[in-house]
Amino acid sequence: MLATVNLTEIYTRCAAEFAARVHAVHGRWDAPTPLPGWDVRALVNHLVNEERWTPPMLAGATIAEVGDRFDGDLLGEDPITAFDGATAEALAAVRADGVGGRVVHLSFGDHPGSEYVMQLAADHLVHAVDLARALGIDETLDSAVTEAVLDWFGPMEAMYRQAGVIGPAVAVPAGAGAQARLLGAMGRTP
């Protein structure tokens, strides 16, 4: 599936999945999410944090160079505007020429930009479901990018689990669709 949906398109569509849910919050910022200790505001802030990190990381900055400038509350008094601004900057960085081949200095070593962009895409996609569940709205994801993220994640799953980034896998029925398989692999009940 990765061959038919390019990296930029995967990220763009995954980010759009999360953005659609953010624009459906309608004041429910303190609603609990399925993530222990996180309400809707904390979840959206987490993604804004990632989006703020995206431009400098794709430009070659190290974690030390970025430092703590994106720590804390990034949503302020107008969370939707803060989210939209961060999303636009991250999308511009991901859409830059040659981004997939750039070296990105991650906490676990240097990796191609394509790896970093797929990590971000996966986080947007899975957190779109977390946010949808918190808001009680449709959690159906874009099937093509879900399949692409699942294809990427398969070989990465053990490493992510060992690093403690995801919880234990949740079993899914035989023949389950890509969304159920991705959610189960990421430790969520489909």
Backbone bond lengths (Angstrom), bond angles and torsions (degrees), N, CA, C in turn:
res aa  C-N    CA-C-N  psi(-1)  N-CA   C-N-CA  omega(-1)  CA-C   N-CA-C  phi
1 M - - - 1.448 - - 1.522 111.40 -
2 L 1.337 118.17 -32.72 1.459 120.05 179.37 1.515 111.88 -58.93
3 A 1.315 116.85 -30.00 1.459 119.63 -179.21 1.527 111.35 -68.83
4 T 1.335 117.64 -27.21 1.459 119.59 -176.77 1.526 113.05 -95.86
5 V 1.311 117.80 -16.07 1.460 121.57 177.65 1.532 106.41 -124.17
6 N 1.335 117.32 114.77 1.467 118.61 -174.82 1.530 112.05 -76.06
7 L 1.323 114.51 165.20 1.459 122.72 -174.58 1.525 112.47 -54.38
8 T 1.309 117.14 -48.31 1.459 121.09 -178.95 1.525 110.91 -62.19
9 E 1.318 115.93 -41.70 1.463 120.02 179.82 1.527 110.73 -66.49
10 I 1.326 117.32 -40.42 1.464 120.67 178.39 1.526 109.66 -58.79
11 Y 1.330 115.78 -51.43 1.466 119.20 -179.14 1.528 110.81 -60.98
12 T 1.320 116.84 -47.19 1.462 121.58 -177.43 1.520 111.05 -58.06
13 R 1.321 116.09 -44.65 1.467 119.76 -177.65 1.531 111.78 -73.17
14 C 1.322 117.88 -35.05 1.465 120.26 176.20 1.526 110.37 -67.07
15 A 1.327 116.49 -42.60 1.463 120.43 177.50 1.529 110.40 -62.50
16 A 1.324 116.93 -37.28 1.467 121.03 178.70 1.531 111.19 -65.69
17 E 1.329 116.82 -34.92 1.468 120.00 177.39 1.530 110.14 -61.12
18 F 1.333 116.20 -45.89 1.466 119.46 179.62 1.528 109.99 -68.31
19 A 1.321 117.47 -43.81 1.469 121.62 -178.59 1.527 111.69 -58.56
20 A 1.317 117.02 -39.90 1.466 119.92 179.76 1.526 110.64 -59.56
21 R 1.327 116.44 -38.21 1.467 119.79 179.34 1.532 111.17 -74.20
22 V 1.330 117.35 -36.73 1.467 120.03 177.11 1.522 109.81 -60.05
23 H 1.306 116.97 -42.14 1.461 120.37 -178.73 1.527 112.45 -72.58
24 A 1.328 117.06 -3.99 1.467 121.67 176.13 1.529 112.09 -103.91
25 V 1.332 118.11 6.53 1.465 120.84 -177.34 1.532 111.28 -64.32
26 H 1.293 118.40 -43.26 1.473 123.51 177.30 1.526 112.93 47.16
27 G 1.316 116.01 53.64 1.458 120.88 173.92 1.518 115.94 83.20
28 R 1.311 118.62 -0.96 1.474 120.65 -177.10 1.531 111.32 -90.52
29 W 1.304 116.77 47.54 1.458 122.28 -175.50 1.529 113.42 -67.83
30 D 1.300 117.33 -23.13 1.464 119.50 -178.90 1.530 112.85 -98.48
31 A 1.328 117.59 7.54 1.470 120.45 177.67 1.527 109.23 -65.22
32 P 1.336 117.46 138.05 1.465 119.74 178.85 1.526 110.87 -69.89
33 T 1.305 115.42 149.02 1.467 121.27 174.66 1.528 108.19 -106.63
34 P 1.327 117.69 172.09 1.461 119.74 175.50 1.536 112.59 -69.52
35 L 1.316 117.62 -6.66 1.457 122.52 -178.56 1.526 108.74 -91.11
36 P 1.318 117.42 118.63 1.472 119.99 -176.19 1.537 112.40 -53.84
37 G 1.337 114.81 127.90 1.452 120.96 176.48 1.521 115.25 82.67
38 W 1.325 117.40 -0.63 1.466 120.31 -178.95 1.516 110.24 -113.67
39 D 1.344 114.98 126.29 1.454 118.84 168.92 1.532 107.53 -95.20
40 V 1.324 116.06 -177.86 1.466 120.59 -177.69 1.528 110.87 -58.38
41 R 1.317 116.99 -43.73 1.469 120.37 -179.06 1.534 110.81 -60.29
42 A 1.326 117.65 -44.22 1.468 120.56 -179.99 1.525 110.93 -64.23
43 L 1.320 116.93 -39.01 1.466 120.14 179.08 1.529 111.01 -65.20
44 V 1.314 116.72 -46.75 1.468 119.82 179.43 1.530 109.84 -64.95
45 N 1.314 117.48 -40.71 1.466 120.67 177.57 1.533 110.75 -59.49
46 H 1.327 116.84 -39.37 1.466 121.68 177.67 1.529 110.88 -57.96
47 L 1.325 117.04 -45.20 1.463 120.02 179.89 1.518 111.75 -71.19
48 V 1.323 117.59 -35.64 1.467 119.66 175.76 1.531 109.18 -63.63
49 N 1.316 117.20 -40.50 1.458 121.20 175.86 1.526 110.10 -56.86
50 E 1.325 117.60 -48.68 1.468 120.69 178.85 1.526 111.14 -60.71
51 E 1.325 116.49 -41.80 1.457 119.93 -179.16 1.527 111.87 -66.69
52 R 1.326 117.08 -34.91 1.466 120.31 176.66 1.531 111.12 -68.18
53 W 1.339 117.22 -34.35 1.457 121.00 177.71 1.536 112.31 -71.41
54 T 1.312 117.50 -26.83 1.464 121.57 -171.81 1.537 113.57 -57.91
55 P 1.337 120.74 -52.33 1.467 118.56 -178.32 1.536 114.29 -58.71
56 P 1.348 119.42 -49.34 1.466 116.38 -179.61 1.528 113.35 -66.61
57 M 1.323 117.25 -35.59 1.464 119.07 -179.88 1.529 110.90 -66.37
58 L 1.321 116.72 -42.87 1.473 119.38 178.93 1.527 111.91 -71.35
59 A 1.327 116.88 -17.08 1.463 121.04 176.17 1.530 111.69 -87.85
60 G 1.352 117.51 -0.58 1.457 121.00 175.70 1.510 116.11 102.58
61 A 1.328 117.87 3.80 1.464 119.92 179.11 1.527 110.56 -67.55
62 T 1.299 115.41 152.16 1.461 120.60 174.12 1.529 108.56 -91.50
63 I 1.307 115.87 166.52 1.460 120.58 177.24 1.527 110.10 -60.58
64 A 1.326 116.48 -40.19 1.471 120.23 178.59 1.529 111.41 -63.26
65 E 1.320 116.98 -37.66 1.462 120.18 179.49 1.528 111.63 -67.91
66 V 1.322 117.14 -37.01 1.462 120.03 177.40 1.525 109.32 -71.55
67 G 1.325 115.71 -39.96 1.460 120.35 175.58 1.508 113.80 63.53
68 D 1.319 115.68 -141.67 1.464 120.51 -174.78 1.530 112.72 -104.04
69 R 1.320 117.93 16.29 1.467 119.65 -174.40 1.523 114.50 -62.95
70 F 1.348 116.86 -18.41 1.465 119.38 179.59 1.527 112.43 -109.22
71 D 1.310 117.33 16.92 1.465 121.04 177.57 1.531 109.62 -77.40
72 G 1.309 115.62 157.10 1.459 120.89 174.58 1.512 113.31 85.26
73 D 1.319 114.59 -162.67 1.462 121.63 -177.01 1.520 109.96 -76.30
74 L 1.323 115.98 116.70 1.463 121.70 178.04 1.524 111.98 -103.29
75 L 1.335 116.79 -1.17 1.462 120.34 -174.72 1.521 113.81 -91.61
76 G 1.322 117.14 -29.53 1.461 120.45 178.20 1.511 113.30 58.72
77 E 1.314 115.30 -150.25 1.470 122.15 -176.69 1.523 113.08 -80.60
78 D 1.342 117.02 -16.96 1.468 121.13 -178.11 1.528 109.05 -129.07
79 P 1.333 116.50 78.88 1.465 120.09 -174.88 1.520 114.89 -57.70
80 I 1.314 117.78 -37.03 1.474 120.12 -178.31 1.528 110.30 -65.49
81 T 1.323 117.42 -44.70 1.462 120.61 178.84 1.523 110.75 -64.84
82 A 1.327 117.12 -40.58 1.473 120.33 177.43 1.516 110.50 -62.61
83 F 1.322 116.37 -43.50 1.460 120.58 178.53 1.530 110.83 -63.07
84 D 1.325 117.01 -48.89 1.469 120.42 -178.11 1.526 111.73 -60.52
85 G 1.326 117.36 -39.79 1.463 120.45 178.85 1.516 112.20 -65.09
86 A 1.327 116.43 -44.73 1.464 120.30 178.98 1.521 111.12 -64.55
87 T 1.339 115.86 -40.22 1.460 120.68 179.35 1.528 110.92 -62.52
88 A 1.310 116.96 -43.96 1.471 120.37 -179.75 1.522 111.30 -62.18
89 E 1.320 117.30 -41.70 1.473 120.51 179.14 1.530 111.31 -66.58
90 A 1.324 117.47 -41.74 1.456 120.68 179.01 1.524 110.98 -65.73
91 L 1.324 116.69 -43.10 1.468 119.64 178.38 1.524 111.11 -60.96
92 A 1.313 117.58 -41.98 1.467 120.42 178.30 1.529 110.82 -60.71
93 A 1.322 116.40 -41.44 1.472 120.21 179.65 1.522 111.44 -66.18
94 V 1.316 117.04 -41.65 1.472 121.05 -179.61 1.526 110.71 -68.30
95 R 1.320 117.12 -32.76 1.464 121.19 -177.65 1.526 113.30 -82.13
96 A 1.307 118.60 -3.94 1.466 121.60 -179.75 1.531 110.36 -64.48
97 D 1.304 115.62 148.07 1.469 120.61 -179.84 1.529 111.05 -59.28
98 G 1.318 115.32 136.44 1.458 121.83 172.96 1.513 115.94 73.35
99 V 1.325 117.82 13.36 1.461 120.36 -174.57 1.529 112.25 -61.29
100 G 1.311 117.99 -35.96 1.465 120.76 -177.27 1.515 113.48 -64.15
101 G 1.329 117.05 -29.16 1.458 120.82 -178.47 1.514 114.63 -93.63
102 R 1.308 117.66 -3.00 1.463 120.52 178.97 1.522 110.74 -70.76
103 V 1.313 115.83 155.81 1.460 120.71 174.99 1.521 108.05 -90.95
104 V 1.333 115.24 128.80 1.456 121.74 177.99 1.522 107.20 -115.48
105 H 1.316 115.66 131.62 1.470 122.42 -176.20 1.523 109.06 -93.57
106 L 1.326 116.14 92.10 1.456 122.28 -177.48 1.520 110.89 -92.09
107 S 1.311 116.31 169.89 1.464 120.56 -178.32 1.521 112.06 -63.65
108 F 1.319 117.17 -22.33 1.465 120.77 -179.06 1.528 111.82 -110.39
109 G 1.326 116.35 25.82 1.459 121.05 174.52 1.512 113.04 117.56
110 D 1.320 114.77 177.58 1.460 121.43 179.07 1.527 109.77 -83.92
111 H 1.334 115.43 133.59 1.462 121.36 -177.70 1.520 109.25 -141.13
112 P 1.327 116.23 160.41 1.466 118.95 175.99 1.522 111.30 -64.45
113 G 1.295 115.44 150.44 1.457 120.53 176.68 1.513 112.17 -55.43
114 S 1.322 117.08 -32.66 1.461 120.30 179.82 1.529 111.34 -60.31
115 E 1.326 117.05 -37.89 1.467 120.75 178.38 1.530 110.48 -65.26
116 Y 1.310 116.29 -45.45 1.468 120.73 179.77 1.525 110.64 -62.56
117 V 1.319 117.24 -44.27 1.463 120.74 -179.18 1.526 110.41 -63.41
118 M 1.321 117.89 -38.97 1.466 119.89 177.93 1.528 111.00 -67.26
119 Q 1.316 118.08 -37.32 1.469 120.24 175.71 1.529 110.10 -59.48
120 L 1.315 115.49 -46.29 1.459 120.51 -179.94 1.528 111.19 -63.87
121 A 1.327 116.04 -43.06 1.463 120.47 179.02 1.522 110.51 -59.91
122 A 1.319 116.44 -46.40 1.467 120.88 -179.87 1.524 110.65 -61.14
123 D 1.322 117.26 -41.99 1.455 120.57 -179.33 1.529 110.42 -63.77
124 H 1.315 117.22 -43.70 1.466 120.69 177.20 1.527 110.60 -59.64
125 L 1.324 116.10 -44.80 1.460 120.43 -174.81 1.526 111.44 -66.24
126 V 1.308 117.13 -49.20 1.463 119.85 -177.75 1.529 110.62 -69.18
127 H 1.318 117.28 -39.17 1.465 118.85 177.73 1.526 112.06 -69.28
128 A 1.338 118.20 -21.25 1.472 119.94 173.39 1.520 109.57 -61.85
129 V 1.326 116.34 -37.73 1.463 119.87 177.60 1.527 109.81 -70.13
130 D 1.341 117.02 -43.22 1.466 119.83 177.82 1.525 110.71 -56.78
131 L 1.325 116.24 -43.91 1.460 120.59 -178.96 1.530 111.07 -68.82
132 A 1.322 116.56 -41.37 1.470 120.01 177.69 1.525 110.57 -60.15
133 R 1.318 116.62 -41.67 1.466 120.00 179.45 1.524 110.78 -66.27
134 A 1.307 117.38 -38.03 1.467 120.37 178.21 1.523 111.27 -63.93
135 L 1.318 115.94 -34.36 1.459 120.99 -176.64 1.525 113.07 -93.52
136 G 1.332 116.80 -9.65 1.461 120.23 -178.67 1.515 113.02 69.74
137 I 1.348 116.27 35.17 1.467 120.72 -179.28 1.529 109.67 -117.09
138 D 1.318 115.65 175.85 1.459 122.07 -177.79 1.520 110.86 -55.75
139 E 1.313 116.34 130.17 1.460 121.39 179.99 1.524 112.37 -110.43
140 T 1.319 117.93 10.74 1.458 121.13 179.97 1.521 109.77 -67.54
141 L 1.339 115.50 127.92 1.462 121.76 -177.55 1.519 111.87 -99.91
142 D 1.314 115.95 160.11 1.463 124.91 173.14 1.535 107.58 -57.14
143 S 1.307 117.15 115.07 1.469 120.67 -172.63 1.528 113.26 -66.23
144 A 1.313 118.31 -36.85 1.471 120.07 -177.87 1.521 111.18 -66.25
145 V 1.326 117.65 -46.11 1.470 118.31 -179.52 1.524 111.11 -75.28
146 T 1.315 117.50 -28.55 1.467 119.13 174.94 1.521 109.39 -62.14
147 E 1.306 116.91 -44.30 1.468 121.16 177.64 1.529 110.76 -62.92
148 A 1.321 117.49 -41.40 1.469 121.24 179.18 1.525 111.06 -63.73
149 V 1.325 117.27 -43.75 1.464 120.99 179.07 1.527 109.78 -66.23
150 L 1.308 117.19 -40.38 1.466 120.81 177.59 1.528 110.85 -61.72
151 D 1.320 117.61 -42.50 1.474 121.56 177.21 1.527 110.72 -59.98
152 W 1.330 116.77 -42.79 1.469 120.66 178.50 1.522 110.76 -67.90
153 F 1.336 116.61 -42.16 1.454 120.63 -171.75 1.531 113.47 -71.75
154 G 1.315 117.76 -30.24 1.461 120.89 -176.85 1.519 114.01 -45.67
155 P 1.330 118.31 -56.69 1.464 119.81 179.64 1.536 114.12 -70.70
156 M 1.327 117.57 -14.60 1.464 121.81 -177.23 1.528 112.58 -95.02
157 E 1.313 117.11 -15.58 1.467 121.70 -170.13 1.526 113.11 -54.63
158 A 1.316 117.75 -48.77 1.473 120.48 -177.09 1.526 110.81 -61.22
159 M 1.330 117.04 -41.30 1.462 120.61 -179.86 1.540 110.57 -64.16
160 Y 1.314 116.85 -43.40 1.464 121.01 179.85 1.527 110.50 -63.79
161 R 1.326 115.88 -41.33 1.465 119.25 -179.29 1.522 109.71 -67.14
162 Q 1.325 117.03 -43.83 1.467 121.39 -179.83 1.528 110.69 -62.18
163 A 1.325 117.10 -36.17 1.468 121.40 179.43 1.528 111.97 -75.36
164 G 1.332 117.49 -8.43 1.455 120.80 179.71 1.511 114.30 79.88
165 V 1.328 116.95 14.72 1.463 121.29 -178.34 1.525 111.13 -78.52
166 I 1.330 116.56 -27.96 1.461 121.45 178.05 1.524 108.72 -128.07
167 G 1.305 115.16 157.66 1.458 120.24 179.53 1.517 111.55 -83.70
168 P 1.314 115.91 -175.76 1.462 120.40 178.38 1.527 111.10 -59.31
169 A 1.311 115.60 145.47 1.465 120.11 178.24 1.518 109.99 -62.45
170 V 1.324 115.87 147.15 1.457 122.95 176.18 1.525 106.82 -108.12
171 A 1.318 116.42 127.11 1.463 120.74 -178.94 1.523 110.64 -63.55
172 V 1.322 114.66 141.47 1.459 120.73 175.81 1.524 108.06 -123.38
173 P 1.312 117.34 153.34 1.459 119.85 -179.12 1.533 111.93 -64.54
174 A 1.300 115.64 151.15 1.463 120.28 174.91 1.524 108.53 -57.16
175 G 1.310 115.93 138.93 1.452 120.60 179.54 1.515 114.59 80.43
176 A 1.344 117.17 7.84 1.470 120.10 179.32 1.525 109.70 -63.46
177 G 1.302 116.59 152.12 1.452 122.41 179.59 1.523 112.12 -72.97
178 A 1.318 115.01 173.32 1.465 121.54 -176.41 1.527 111.89 -59.38
179 Q 1.326 117.99 -40.91 1.462 119.70 -178.05 1.524 110.37 -64.07
180 A 1.311 118.20 -45.65 1.465 121.04 179.45 1.525 110.30 -63.70
181 R 1.325 117.69 -40.26 1.472 120.65 -179.96 1.524 110.94 -66.65
182 L 1.342 117.86 -41.43 1.459 120.77 179.03 1.527 110.49 -65.34
183 L 1.322 116.38 -46.13 1.469 118.85 -179.77 1.526 110.68 -62.13
184 G 1.327 117.42 -43.79 1.463 120.51 178.04 1.510 111.70 -61.29
185 A 1.323 117.27 -42.66 1.472 121.17 178.74 1.522 111.64 -64.27
186 M 1.328 116.57 -31.97 1.461 121.67 -179.99 1.519 112.33 -87.76
187 G 1.342 117.11 8.92 1.456 121.01 175.12 1.508 115.66 83.41
188 R 1.324 116.06 20.38 1.462 119.76 179.87 1.536 109.97 -115.16
189 T 1.304 115.76 147.83 1.450 119.91 175.99 1.517 108.34 -72.72
190 P 1.313 116.58 122.77 1.482 118.96 179.69 1.524 112.39 -64.55
